[in-house]
Amino acid sequence: MTVHIESRMRDLLEQGVGEGVFPGAVLLVSKGEEIVLTEVVGSLSIEPGPAPMKRDTIFDLASLTKPLATTLALMKIVDSGAMDLDEPLGDVIKKSLPEDKRGITPRFLLNHCAGLKDWEPFYRDLVALQPRKRRQALRERIVSIPLAYGPGDRCLYSDLGFMILEWAIEEATGQAMGTFVKESFYEPLRLERIFLASEDNLKAARKGDFAATEYCPWRNRVIQGEVHDENAYALGGYSGHAGLFGAAEGVYGIAGMLREHYFGNREDYLSSETVRAFFSRQDIVTGSTWALGWDTPSPEASSSGRYFSENSVGHLGYTGTSLWVDLEKDVIVILLTNRVHPTRNNEKIKEFRPILHDRVMEALGLDR
Protein backbone atom coordinates (compact mmCIF):
# COMPACT_ATOMS: atom_id res chain seq x y z
CA MET A 1 0.00 0.00 0.00
CA THR A 2 2.71 2.50 1.04
CA VAL A 3 4.84 1.88 -2.06
CA HIS A 4 1.74 2.08 -4.25
CA ILE A 5 0.57 5.42 -2.87
CA GLU A 6 4.10 6.89 -2.88
CA SER A 7 4.60 6.05 -6.55
CA ARG A 8 1.19 7.36 -7.63
CA MET A 9 1.41 10.59 -5.68
CA ARG A 10 4.98 11.38 -6.65
CA ASP A 11 4.13 10.95 -10.33
CA LEU A 12 1.13 13.26 -9.99
CA LEU A 13 3.04 15.91 -8.04
CA GLU A 14 5.92 15.82 -10.52
CA GLN A 15 3.33 16.27 -13.26
CA GLY A 16 2.04 19.32 -11.38
CA VAL A 17 5.54 20.82 -11.37
CA GLY A 18 6.06 20.00 -15.03
CA GLU A 19 2.76 21.58 -16.07
CA GLY A 20 3.37 24.73 -14.04
CA VAL A 21 0.67 24.15 -11.43
CA PHE A 22 3.22 25.08 -8.77
CA PRO A 23 7.04 25.28 -8.48
CA GLY A 24 7.00 22.79 -5.60
CA ALA A 25 4.84 20.98 -3.07
CA VAL A 26 4.78 18.97 0.13
CA LEU A 27 2.00 16.39 0.48
CA LEU A 28 1.20 14.65 3.76
CA VAL A 29 -1.46 11.93 4.04
CA SER A 30 -2.59 10.07 7.14
CA LYS A 31 -4.97 7.16 7.63
CA GLY A 32 -6.17 6.73 11.19
CA GLU A 33 -3.28 7.57 13.51
CA GLU A 34 -0.58 6.74 10.94
CA ILE A 35 1.11 9.09 8.49
CA VAL A 36 1.19 6.94 5.36
CA LEU A 37 2.86 9.42 3.03
CA THR A 38 5.03 12.52 3.05
CA GLU A 39 6.09 13.46 -0.48
CA VAL A 40 8.27 16.42 -1.49
CA VAL A 41 8.76 17.71 -5.04
CA GLY A 42 10.05 20.73 -6.91
CA SER A 43 11.44 24.03 -5.68
CA LEU A 44 10.64 26.31 -2.76
CA SER A 45 11.74 29.24 -4.94
CA ILE A 46 12.68 29.82 -8.56
CA GLU A 47 13.26 33.59 -8.42
CA PRO A 48 15.75 35.11 -7.86
CA GLY A 49 17.34 31.63 -7.89
CA PRO A 50 16.25 27.98 -7.60
CA ALA A 51 16.22 26.15 -4.27
CA PRO A 52 14.90 22.63 -3.65
CA MET A 53 11.71 22.05 -1.66
CA LYS A 54 12.27 20.32 1.69
CA ARG A 55 10.09 18.18 3.92
CA ASP A 56 10.14 20.87 6.63
CA THR A 57 9.79 23.89 4.33
CA ILE A 58 7.72 26.61 6.02
CA PHE A 59 4.79 27.85 3.93
CA ASP A 60 2.70 30.98 4.17
CA LEU A 61 -0.55 29.14 4.98
CA ALA A 62 -2.70 32.15 4.03
CA SER A 63 -6.38 31.49 4.85
CA LEU A 64 -5.58 28.27 6.72
CA THR A 65 -5.04 30.90 9.43
CA LYS A 66 -8.83 31.00 9.75
CA PRO A 67 -9.33 27.39 10.94
CA LEU A 68 -5.87 26.70 12.42
CA ALA A 69 -5.45 29.89 14.45
CA THR A 70 -8.54 32.10 14.74
CA THR A 71 -11.13 29.30 14.87
CA LEU A 72 -8.85 27.20 17.05
CA ALA A 73 -8.61 30.05 19.57
CA LEU A 74 -12.39 30.46 19.54
CA MET A 75 -12.83 26.74 20.14
CA LYS A 76 -10.80 27.13 23.33
CA ILE A 77 -12.67 30.24 24.45
CA VAL A 78 -16.11 28.73 23.81
CA ASP A 79 -15.03 25.47 25.44
CA SER A 80 -14.03 27.34 28.59
CA GLY A 81 -17.37 29.18 28.74
CA ALA A 82 -15.73 32.59 28.30
CA MET A 83 -17.80 33.27 25.18
CA ASP A 84 -20.99 31.91 23.67
CA LEU A 85 -21.30 31.38 19.94
CA ASP A 86 -24.61 33.25 19.94
CA GLU A 87 -23.46 36.13 22.15
CA PRO A 88 -23.89 39.49 20.38
CA LEU A 89 -20.70 41.34 19.48
CA GLY A 90 -22.03 44.29 21.44
CA ASP A 91 -21.59 42.19 24.60
CA VAL A 92 -18.21 40.73 23.60
CA ILE A 93 -16.44 43.90 22.44
CA LYS A 94 -16.40 46.64 25.02
CA LYS A 95 -16.03 49.45 22.50
CA SER A 96 -19.30 50.97 21.30
CA LEU A 97 -20.31 49.46 17.96
CA PRO A 98 -22.70 50.78 15.29
CA GLU A 99 -26.24 49.49 15.64
CA ASP A 100 -26.03 47.20 12.60
CA LYS A 101 -22.96 45.39 14.03
CA ARG A 102 -23.97 44.99 17.69
CA GLY A 103 -26.21 41.98 17.17
CA ILE A 104 -23.82 40.02 14.94
CA THR A 105 -22.67 36.83 16.66
CA PRO A 106 -19.45 34.76 16.52
CA ARG A 107 -21.49 31.96 14.96
CA PHE A 108 -22.47 34.19 12.02
CA LEU A 109 -18.90 35.43 11.59
CA LEU A 110 -17.47 31.90 11.63
CA ASN A 111 -20.15 30.85 9.13
CA HIS A 112 -19.38 33.74 6.72
CA CYS A 113 -22.99 34.95 6.85
CA ALA A 114 -22.67 38.00 9.12
CA GLY A 115 -23.25 40.60 6.40
CA LEU A 116 -19.68 41.88 6.13
CA LYS A 117 -17.93 42.60 2.83
CA ASP A 118 -15.43 40.07 1.54
CA TRP A 119 -12.26 42.19 1.25
CA GLU A 120 -10.94 45.73 1.24
CA PRO A 121 -7.41 47.06 0.47
CA PHE A 122 -6.99 48.54 3.95
CA TYR A 123 -3.20 48.37 3.70
CA ARG A 124 -3.05 51.38 1.39
CA ASP A 125 -4.18 53.69 4.19
CA LEU A 126 -2.82 51.73 7.14
CA VAL A 127 0.82 52.09 6.11
CA ALA A 128 0.54 55.85 6.57
CA LEU A 129 -0.11 55.32 10.30
CA GLN A 130 2.27 54.44 13.09
CA PRO A 131 2.40 50.62 13.39
CA ARG A 132 0.96 50.58 16.93
CA LYS A 133 -2.15 52.46 15.75
CA ARG A 134 -2.96 50.36 12.69
CA ARG A 135 -4.89 47.45 14.23
CA GLN A 136 -7.39 49.64 16.03
CA ALA A 137 -7.71 51.91 13.00
CA LEU A 138 -8.52 48.85 10.89
CA ARG A 139 -11.22 47.70 13.32
CA GLU A 140 -12.84 51.10 13.44
CA ARG A 141 -12.85 51.20 9.65
CA ILE A 142 -14.45 47.74 9.36
CA VAL A 143 -17.31 48.51 11.72
CA SER A 144 -17.96 51.80 9.91
CA ILE A 145 -18.51 50.04 6.54
CA PRO A 146 -22.22 49.40 5.86
CA LEU A 147 -23.23 45.75 5.78
CA ALA A 148 -23.32 44.16 2.33
CA TYR A 149 -26.47 42.18 3.21
CA GLY A 150 -28.59 41.32 6.22
CA PRO A 151 -26.95 38.90 8.71
CA GLY A 152 -28.07 35.35 7.95
CA ASP A 153 -29.53 36.30 4.56
CA ARG A 154 -26.69 34.81 2.49
CA CYS A 155 -23.06 33.71 2.64
CA LEU A 156 -20.09 35.75 1.49
CA TYR A 157 -16.60 34.49 2.31
CA SER A 158 -15.15 37.35 4.32
CA ASP A 159 -11.68 38.28 5.50
CA LEU A 160 -13.28 41.18 7.37
CA GLY A 161 -15.32 38.82 9.54
CA PHE A 162 -12.18 37.07 10.74
CA MET A 163 -10.45 40.37 11.42
CA ILE A 164 -13.34 41.13 13.77
CA LEU A 165 -13.08 37.66 15.35
CA GLU A 166 -9.45 38.40 16.22
CA TRP A 167 -10.72 41.48 18.08
CA ALA A 168 -13.28 39.36 19.93
CA ILE A 169 -10.54 36.90 20.94
CA GLU A 170 -8.47 39.75 22.40
CA GLU A 171 -11.46 41.04 24.35
CA ALA A 172 -12.27 37.59 25.75
CA THR A 173 -8.71 36.62 26.72
CA GLY A 174 -6.92 39.89 27.44
CA GLN A 175 -4.12 38.67 25.14
CA ALA A 176 -3.07 39.14 21.55
CA MET A 177 -4.43 36.27 19.48
CA GLY A 178 -0.93 35.18 18.52
CA THR A 179 0.07 34.85 22.16
CA PHE A 180 -3.13 33.08 23.15
CA VAL A 181 -3.05 30.43 20.42
CA LYS A 182 0.68 29.84 20.90
CA GLU A 183 0.35 29.33 24.66
CA SER A 184 -2.88 27.31 24.38
CA PHE A 185 -1.88 24.99 21.52
CA TYR A 186 1.35 25.42 19.56
CA GLU A 187 3.77 25.41 22.50
CA PRO A 188 2.19 22.61 24.57
CA LEU A 189 1.86 20.51 21.39
CA ARG A 190 5.57 21.22 20.74
CA LEU A 191 4.87 22.45 17.24
CA GLU A 192 7.95 24.50 16.47
CA ARG A 193 7.29 25.02 12.77
CA ILE A 194 3.87 26.64 12.94
CA PHE A 195 3.42 30.20 14.11
CA LEU A 196 1.65 33.47 13.47
CA ALA A 197 4.00 35.89 11.76
CA SER A 198 5.78 38.57 13.71
CA GLU A 199 9.09 40.31 13.21
CA ASP A 200 10.71 38.17 15.91
CA ASN A 201 9.64 34.70 14.80
CA LEU A 202 10.22 35.40 11.11
CA LYS A 203 13.78 36.51 11.90
CA ALA A 204 14.31 33.35 14.00
CA ALA A 205 14.03 31.22 10.84
CA ARG A 206 16.36 31.51 7.87
CA LYS A 207 14.93 32.97 4.67
CA GLY A 208 15.78 29.73 2.88
CA ASP A 209 13.45 27.82 5.21
CA PHE A 210 10.42 29.49 3.59
CA ALA A 211 8.61 28.78 0.35
CA ALA A 212 8.57 31.94 -1.74
CA THR A 213 5.30 33.47 -2.85
CA GLU A 214 4.87 36.10 -5.54
CA TYR A 215 6.74 39.08 -6.83
CA CYS A 216 4.75 41.82 -5.11
CA PRO A 217 4.47 45.01 -7.18
CA TRP A 218 3.45 46.97 -4.07
CA ARG A 219 6.55 45.95 -2.09
CA ASN A 220 8.68 45.66 -5.23
CA ARG A 221 10.24 42.30 -4.31
CA VAL A 222 9.70 38.57 -4.26
CA ILE A 223 8.01 37.68 -0.98
CA GLN A 224 9.88 35.05 1.03
CA GLY A 225 9.97 34.87 4.80
CA GLU A 226 7.27 37.53 5.16
CA VAL A 227 3.51 37.38 4.87
CA HIS A 228 2.04 37.47 1.38
CA ASP A 229 -1.28 39.10 2.30
CA GLU A 230 -0.95 42.88 2.12
CA ASN A 231 -3.44 43.67 4.89
CA ALA A 232 -1.73 41.24 7.27
CA TYR A 233 1.65 42.72 6.34
CA ALA A 234 0.46 46.24 7.16
CA LEU A 235 -0.67 44.96 10.59
CA GLY A 236 2.76 43.61 11.46
CA GLY A 237 2.45 40.08 10.07
CA TYR A 238 -0.94 38.61 10.88
CA SER A 239 -4.60 39.19 11.56
CA GLY A 240 -7.55 36.86 12.01
CA HIS A 241 -7.71 36.11 8.29
CA ALA A 242 -4.06 35.47 7.34
CA GLY A 243 -0.51 35.33 8.65
CA LEU A 244 -0.08 31.75 9.86
CA PHE A 245 3.11 30.04 8.72
CA GLY A 246 3.81 26.35 9.01
CA ALA A 247 5.40 23.18 7.70
CA ALA A 248 3.31 20.14 6.78
CA GLU A 249 4.00 18.30 10.02
CA GLY A 250 2.98 21.38 12.02
CA VAL A 251 -0.35 21.52 10.19
CA TYR A 252 -0.76 17.80 10.85
CA GLY A 253 -0.04 18.34 14.55
CA ILE A 254 -3.12 20.55 14.82
CA ALA A 255 -5.33 18.51 12.49
CA GLY A 256 -4.38 15.29 14.25
CA MET A 257 -5.06 16.78 17.66
CA LEU A 258 -8.52 17.93 16.55
CA ARG A 259 -9.22 14.50 15.05
CA GLU A 260 -8.41 12.82 18.37
CA HIS A 261 -10.70 15.19 20.24
CA TYR A 262 -13.47 14.72 17.68
CA PHE A 263 -13.40 10.96 18.26
CA GLY A 264 -13.20 11.40 22.03
CA ASN A 265 -9.76 9.79 22.27
CA ARG A 266 -8.52 12.73 24.33
CA GLU A 267 -10.00 15.82 25.99
CA ASP A 268 -6.92 17.64 27.28
CA TYR A 269 -7.17 20.65 24.96
CA LEU A 270 -10.86 20.72 24.07
CA SER A 271 -14.00 18.74 24.70
CA SER A 272 -15.14 16.46 21.90
CA GLU A 273 -18.51 18.21 22.11
CA THR A 274 -16.94 21.54 21.18
CA VAL A 275 -14.91 20.10 18.30
CA ARG A 276 -17.96 18.29 16.94
CA ALA A 277 -20.00 21.50 17.14
CA PHE A 278 -17.41 23.50 15.18
CA PHE A 279 -17.12 20.71 12.58
CA SER A 280 -20.89 20.64 11.97
CA ARG A 281 -22.43 22.30 8.92
CA GLN A 282 -24.66 25.08 10.24
CA ASP A 283 -27.32 25.36 7.50
CA ILE A 284 -28.03 28.95 8.53
CA VAL A 285 -28.18 29.87 4.84
CA THR A 286 -29.81 27.36 2.51
CA GLY A 287 -27.21 25.64 0.37
CA SER A 288 -24.21 26.90 2.35
CA THR A 289 -21.42 24.38 2.97
CA TRP A 290 -19.88 26.25 5.91
CA ALA A 291 -19.45 24.81 9.39
CA LEU A 292 -17.82 27.06 12.01
CA GLY A 293 -14.55 28.37 10.60
CA TRP A 294 -14.33 25.22 8.47
CA ASP A 295 -15.81 24.36 5.10
CA THR A 296 -17.39 21.04 4.12
CA PRO A 297 -17.48 19.39 0.67
CA SER A 298 -19.82 20.96 -1.85
CA PRO A 299 -22.11 18.57 -3.74
CA GLU A 300 -20.39 19.34 -7.04
CA ALA A 301 -16.86 20.44 -8.01
CA SER A 302 -15.50 20.34 -4.47
CA SER A 303 -11.76 20.92 -4.07
CA SER A 304 -11.81 17.73 -1.97
CA GLY A 305 -12.74 15.71 -5.05
CA ARG A 306 -15.39 13.02 -5.43
CA TYR A 307 -14.61 10.62 -2.61
CA PHE A 308 -14.43 12.64 0.60
CA SER A 309 -17.56 11.90 2.61
CA GLU A 310 -20.14 14.48 3.62
CA ASN A 311 -18.69 14.19 7.11
CA SER A 312 -15.49 16.02 6.16
CA VAL A 313 -14.07 19.44 6.97
CA GLY A 314 -11.40 21.46 5.25
CA HIS A 315 -10.14 24.82 4.08
CA LEU A 316 -8.04 26.36 1.32
CA GLY A 317 -5.28 28.96 1.42
CA TYR A 318 -4.79 31.51 -1.37
CA THR A 319 -1.04 30.85 -1.67
CA GLY A 320 -1.71 27.24 -2.72
CA THR A 321 -2.29 25.44 0.56
CA SER A 322 -5.12 23.16 1.64
CA LEU A 323 -6.23 20.80 4.38
CA TRP A 324 -9.04 18.24 4.17
CA VAL A 325 -10.08 15.86 6.96
CA ASP A 326 -12.51 13.02 6.28
CA LEU A 327 -13.99 12.14 9.66
CA GLU A 328 -15.86 9.11 8.33
CA LYS A 329 -13.04 7.50 6.35
CA ASP A 330 -10.47 8.81 8.87
CA VAL A 331 -8.13 10.40 6.33
CA ILE A 332 -6.20 13.67 6.51
CA VAL A 333 -4.70 15.22 3.36
CA ILE A 334 -2.42 18.25 3.63
CA LEU A 335 -1.20 19.82 0.38
CA LEU A 336 1.17 22.76 0.69
CA THR A 337 2.35 24.49 -2.48
CA ASN A 338 3.75 27.84 -3.57
CA ARG A 339 1.43 28.16 -6.58
CA VAL A 340 1.57 32.00 -6.46
CA HIS A 341 5.33 32.02 -7.05
CA PRO A 342 6.26 34.09 -8.92
CA THR A 343 2.76 35.36 -9.82
CA ARG A 344 -0.76 34.99 -8.43
CA ASN A 345 -2.08 34.81 -11.99
CA ASN A 346 -1.60 31.03 -11.93
CA GLU A 347 -4.88 29.29 -11.11
CA LYS A 348 -4.11 25.79 -12.40
CA ILE A 349 -4.34 24.42 -8.87
CA LYS A 350 -8.14 24.71 -9.00
CA GLU A 351 -8.25 21.76 -11.39
CA PHE A 352 -5.32 19.95 -9.75
CA ARG A 353 -6.62 19.79 -6.15
CA PRO A 354 -9.68 17.57 -6.73
CA ILE A 355 -7.64 15.24 -8.96
CA LEU A 356 -5.03 14.84 -6.22
CA HIS A 357 -7.64 14.12 -3.55
CA ASP A 358 -9.29 11.55 -5.82
CA ARG A 359 -5.94 9.83 -6.44
CA VAL A 360 -5.22 9.69 -2.71
CA MET A 361 -8.58 8.05 -1.97
CA GLU A 362 -8.15 5.65 -4.88
CA ALA A 363 -4.69 4.62 -3.66
CA LEU A 364 -6.11 4.03 -0.16
CA GLY A 365 -8.97 1.96 -1.57
CA LEU A 366 -11.55 4.49 -0.35
CA ASP A 367 -12.97 5.56 -3.71
CA ARG A 368 -16.58 4.67 -3.02
C-alpha positions, 0 to 999 in steps of 0.5 A, spaced: 500 500 500 505 505 502 509 503 495 503 504 491 501 510 494 508 513 494 509 512 486 502 514 484 502 521 488 509 522 486 508 521 479 502 526 480 506 531 483 511 531 478 506 532 473 504 538 477 511 541 477 512 539 469 505 543 467 506 549 471 501 548 477 506 550 482 514 550 483 514 545 488 509 541 493 509 537 500 504 532 500 502 529 507 497 523 508 494 520 514 490 514 515 487 513 522 493 515 527 498 513 521 502 518 516 502 513 510 505 518 506 510 525 506 512 526 499 516 532 497 517 535 489 520 541 486 522 548 488 521 552 494 523 558 490 525 559 482 526 567 483 531 570 484 534 563 484 532 555 484 532 552 491 529 545 492 523 544 496 524 540 503 520 536 507 520 541 513 519 547 508 515 553 512 509 555 507 505 561 508 498 558 509 494 564 508 487 562 509 488 556 513 489 561 518 482 562 519 481 554 521 488 553 524 489 559 528 482 564 529 477 558 529 482 554 534 482 560 539 475 560 539 474 553 540 478 554 546 474 560 548 467 557 547 469 550 550 471 554 557 465 558 557 468 565 556 464 566 550 458 563 547 457 562 539 450 566 539 453 572 544 452 578 540 458 582 538 455 588 542 456 584 549 463 581 547 467 587 544 467 593 550 467 598 545 461 601 542 459 598 535 454 601 530 447 598 531 447 594 525 454 590 528 452 589 535 447 583 534 452 580 529 454 573 533 461 569 533 457 563 529 455 568 524 462 570 523 465 563 523 459 561 518 461 567 513 454 569 513 454 575 518 453 581 512 460 583 512 464 585 505 469 580 503 475 584 502 478 591 502 485 594 500 486 597 507 493 596 507 493 602 502 491 607 508 494 603 514 501 604 512 501 611 513 499 610 520 504 608 526 504 601 526 501 601 533 495 604 531 494 600 525 490 594 528 485 599 532 484 603 525 482 597 521 477 595 526 474 602 526 474 602 519 471 595 518 465 597 523 464 603 519 462 600 513 455 598 511 453 591 511 453 588 504 447 584 506 442 582 512 446 577 517 443 570 515 440 572 509 446 569 504 453 567 505 459 571 502 466 568 504 469 574 508 476 576 511 473 582 514 469 577 519 475 574 521 479 580 522 473 582 527 473 575 530 481 576 532 478 582 536 473 578 539 478 573 541 483 579 544 477 582 548 475 575 551 482 573 553 486 579 554 491 577 550 493 578 543 491 572 538 498 570 537 500 569 544 493 566 546 493 560 540 501 559 541 500 558 549 494 554 548 496 549 543 502 550 539 507 550 545 504 545 549 503 541 542 511 542 541 509 544 534 515 548 532 514 550 525 507 553 525 506 560 528 503 566 526 507 571 523 511 577 527 518 580 526 521 576 531 519 569 529 520 570 522 527 573 523 528 566 527 528 562 521 532 563 515 529 565 509 531 559 505 526 555 510 520 558 507 517 557 500 517 563 496 510 566 494 509 572 488 513 578 486 509 583 489 508 590 485 506 593 491 513 591 495 517 591 489 520 584 491 519 577 491 516 575 498 519 570 502 519 569 509 514 575 510 507 574 509 504 574 502 497 578 504 498 585 504 493 587 509 496 582 514 503 585 512 500 592 514 498 589 521 505 587 522 504 580 520 498 577 521 490 578 523 484 573 524 484 572 516 491 570 514 498 570 517 499 563 519 506 560 517 507 552 518 510 546 515 506 540 513 507 536 520 505 542 524 499 543 520 498 535 521 499 536 529 493 541 529 489 537 524 491 530 528 489 533 535 482 535 533 481 529 530 483 525 536 478 530 540 473 529 535 473 521 536 473 522 544 480 519 544 482 525 548 479 531 551 486 535 554 485 541 549 478 541 548 471 537 549 469 532 543 462 536 544 466 543 542 470 540 536 464 536 533 460 542 534 465 546 530 465 541 525 458 541 523 455 544 517 450 550 520 445 550 515 443 557 517 443 559 509 440 554 505 445 551 500 451 553 504 457 548 505 460 552 511 461 549 518 464 554 524 470 556 521 471 550 516 468 548 510 465 542 508 465 538 501 460 541 496 455 537 492 459 538 485 466 540 483 469 540 491 476 541 491 476 535 496 474 531 489 469 526 489 470 521 494 471 525 501 464 523 505 459 528 507 462 528 514 469 532 512 471 538 513 477 542 510 479 549 508 483 552 502 489 557 502 490 563 497 497 561 496 496 554 494 495 550 501 489 546 503 487 541 508 481 536 508 479 531 513 474 526 512 472 524 519 468 518 516 473 514 512 479 517 517 483 520 512 487 527 513 490 530 506 495 536 507 497 539 500 502 545 501 504 548 495 507 555 492 502 556 486 503 564 487 510 564 485 512 568 482 505 570 480 498 569 483 495 569 476 496 562 476 490 558 477 491 551 475 491 548 482 483 549 481 483 543 477 489 539 480 486 539 487 480 535 486 484 530 482 489 529 487 484 528 492 481 523 488 488 519 487 489 519 494 482 516 496 483 511 490 490 509 492 487 508 499 482 503 496 476 508 499 474 511 492 466 509 493 
